């Protein structure tokens, strides 16, 4: 079975599936390369209001396919970082739905999502110390922003795996669901995300990620969009709002 990334769009939610079952959904070089253009297309699709990243079957992603590191470890890491940054820059809400192992490059991808929901029994690990790899600075900073410096050092120094409950306490997971309930909860929550204002979400994502020079930009978008007036009217009329603003194909 050819390793690949699959995607579908249902009810305004795009689902990207990591598929490489022979190696617990490890990412090949071709898979790393394919993720940024796939995300670019989904970002520009007005039918997509949120994105879920998951793995096929009972594993999220066991990291990079180690066989790809034999040739050029630097090139393999560059591809992984480019994919991670493309995911982090996706302008709509992203959620990693984690079952089983979420390790190495898999943890890199999960950390680049806005949210992470995990099934009981999931295992998280950041494992470059097991291979003598220097973890990228951007990936390290992202991990520190999620779990704090002490837990980031624990994960990076040891390469040890932690369970879903510890990941929840550390901030690496946002919700932990009983076995068999992850899919239902992800569908429910992404349905909520898809019903909310994309304007609010896009601005909040930028601000939460540390951008500090776009207050005037987003204030102007709010005035132009009519989303605030629609939200207030819907609240007073006790109906679901019909927000009109959507992320432009090329968000400046």
N, C-alpha and C positions, 0 to 999 in steps of 0.2 A: 504494500500500500504506500503510495507516494506521500512523503511528508509535505504538508501544505497548511495554509490558513484558509478556512472556510468562512463564509459570512452569509447572513440573511438579514432581512429587515421585516419586522412584524410589529404592528401597532406602534409605529414611530420609534421603535428601539432596534438598533443594529446589534447583532450578536456576532462576534468574531471568535471562531473556535480554532484552537491550536490542535493540529491533528498529526501525530507521529507516534502511534500506539506501540510500535516495536521498541521505542526508547523512552517510554513514559512522557511522550509529548515534548521531548527535547527539541530545541530550535536549531535547525540547520542554517548555514549561511544564506541559502536561498529564501528561507522563511524570514530571517531577519531583514533581508533586502526587500521582500514583498510587503512588509508591514507599513512603512511610511506612505507609499503610493495608495495602498488600500485605505488607510486612514484619511488621506487627502480627499479621495473620492467621497467617502462617507461624510466628511466634514462639510463638503459642498452640496450635499443632498438635502434639500429642504424637508424631505419626508423623514429625515433622521433627527430625533430630538435628544437621544441618549444612546450610549454604547456600552455593551457588556463584553468583557473579555473573559473567556473560559477555556478549559481544556476538554478534549473529547474523553468520554468515559469517566473513570474514577480518579484521574490525575490532572492537576492544573498544568504544570510544566516543570520538568526535572532540570531545567537549565539549558545551557548550550550543549549541543551534540559534541562531546569531547573529541571525537574524531576530526572535527573542524579545526581544532587547536593545534594539530600536528604541523600544518603548513605554516601559517602566519598567525600567531596569537594576537598580534597587534591589529591585524586586519579583522579578525573575528571580534575583538573587543570594540573596534570602531563601528562595525555593523550593529552590534548590540546597543551601543550608546545612541546611535542615530535612530534606531527603532524606539528606544526608551524615550528619547526627547520628542519624537513625533507623537507618541502617545500622551506624554505630559502636556504637549501643546494643543491637543485636540480641543476645539473651542466649546464643546458641549460636555455635559456630565458623563464621566466614565466610571464603570464599576467592574472590579475583578470578582468573579464568582469562583471561589477556590474550593476544590475537593482534592484530597490526597496531598501529594507533594507539590510544594511551591518553593522551589529551591534555585539558588544561583541566578541565572538569567530569568527564570520564572519569577523569583522574588523581585528582580529588577523591574520587570514589566508590571507586576502587581503594585509595586510602590509608585509607579508612574501614573496609575489610575487615581482618580479622585477618592474613591471609596473601595473598600475590600470587605466582602461578605464571605464567610468561610463556613464549611460544614464541619461538625464535630469529627475529630479524627484527622483533620488537615494538619500538615506539618510545614513549617516555614524555616528557611535557612538561607544564609548568605555565606557562600562557601569558597571564596577565592583563596583563603589561607590553606585549603586542602590541595591546591594546585600551584601555589607559588605565584599567583596572579595579583597584580596591583589593582585594586578595585578603583574604578574611575572616580575622579574628584566630584563630578556632578552627581553620580549615583550615590556617593558617600554623603554628600550634603542633603540629598533628598531623603535618604534613610534617617539621618540625624534629625531632620525636620519632623519626621513621623514619630520616632521612638525616643528621641533624646540622645545625647552623646554617650551615656553610660551603656544603654542597651545596644546602641549601634556598635560600640567597641566590643561588647560581649559577643555579638553575632559575627562581627568581622574577624576578631582575634581568634575565636575558637572554631568557627565553621559549624558549630553545633546546631541541631534542629530544635525548634521550640514548638509546642503544641498550640492548637487554636486558642485555648483559654489564655495561655500566657501571651500570645500575640494580641488578643483582645485587651488585656491589661496594659500591654506595652504601647498600644496605639497602632499596631501594624494591621489589626483587623478592626472593623467597625461593628460587625455583628457576627455572632456564631449561632448557627442553626442546627437543630437535631438532624440526624441522618434522614435523608429523604425529603427534607423541607426547604432545601436551599433554592431549588428552581422556582418553587411557588413564591417564596419571599422575594426573590430577585425580580420576578415578573410583576409582583404587586408594587414593589418600591419603584422600579423603573417606570411603571405606569403613572405613579405619582409625579416623578421627575418630568415625564413627557407632558403632563398637564399644567406645569408651572411656566412662569415667564422665562423665556430664553434670554431676554434682556437682563433680568435680574441674575440669572445663572452665569451668563458670560462675564458680566462685570464682576460678580463675586469671585469667580474663578481667577480672574486676573489679579484682583486685589489680594486674595488669599495666597496667591503664588508670589506676592511681593512686589508687584508693579505699582509704582507710586506716581506716575506721570499722566494718568488718564482720567482724572476726576472730571475735567471739563469735557472730554470726549464723551464719557458715559452720561453726563448730565444732558448734553445735547441730544444724544440718542434717545434718552428718556422723554425729552420734550417732543421730539419728532414722532416717536413710535405710537403714542396714544395708549400704551400698555397700562400706565398708571390710572388714567381715566377709566379704562375698561375694567381694571381690577376693582376699583372703588365701586363702580356701577354694579358689577356682578355681585359684590359683597352685599350692597344695599338691596339688590333685587333678589338675593338668595338664589343665585344660579351659578353655574360654572362659567368662569371667564373664558373669553375667546381672544387670547393674546395674539397680536398680529406680527410682532417683530420676530425675525429669524436671523440666525447667524449668516452674514453674507458669504458668498463663495470664497472670497479672499478677504479675511478679517484683518484690517490694517493694524 
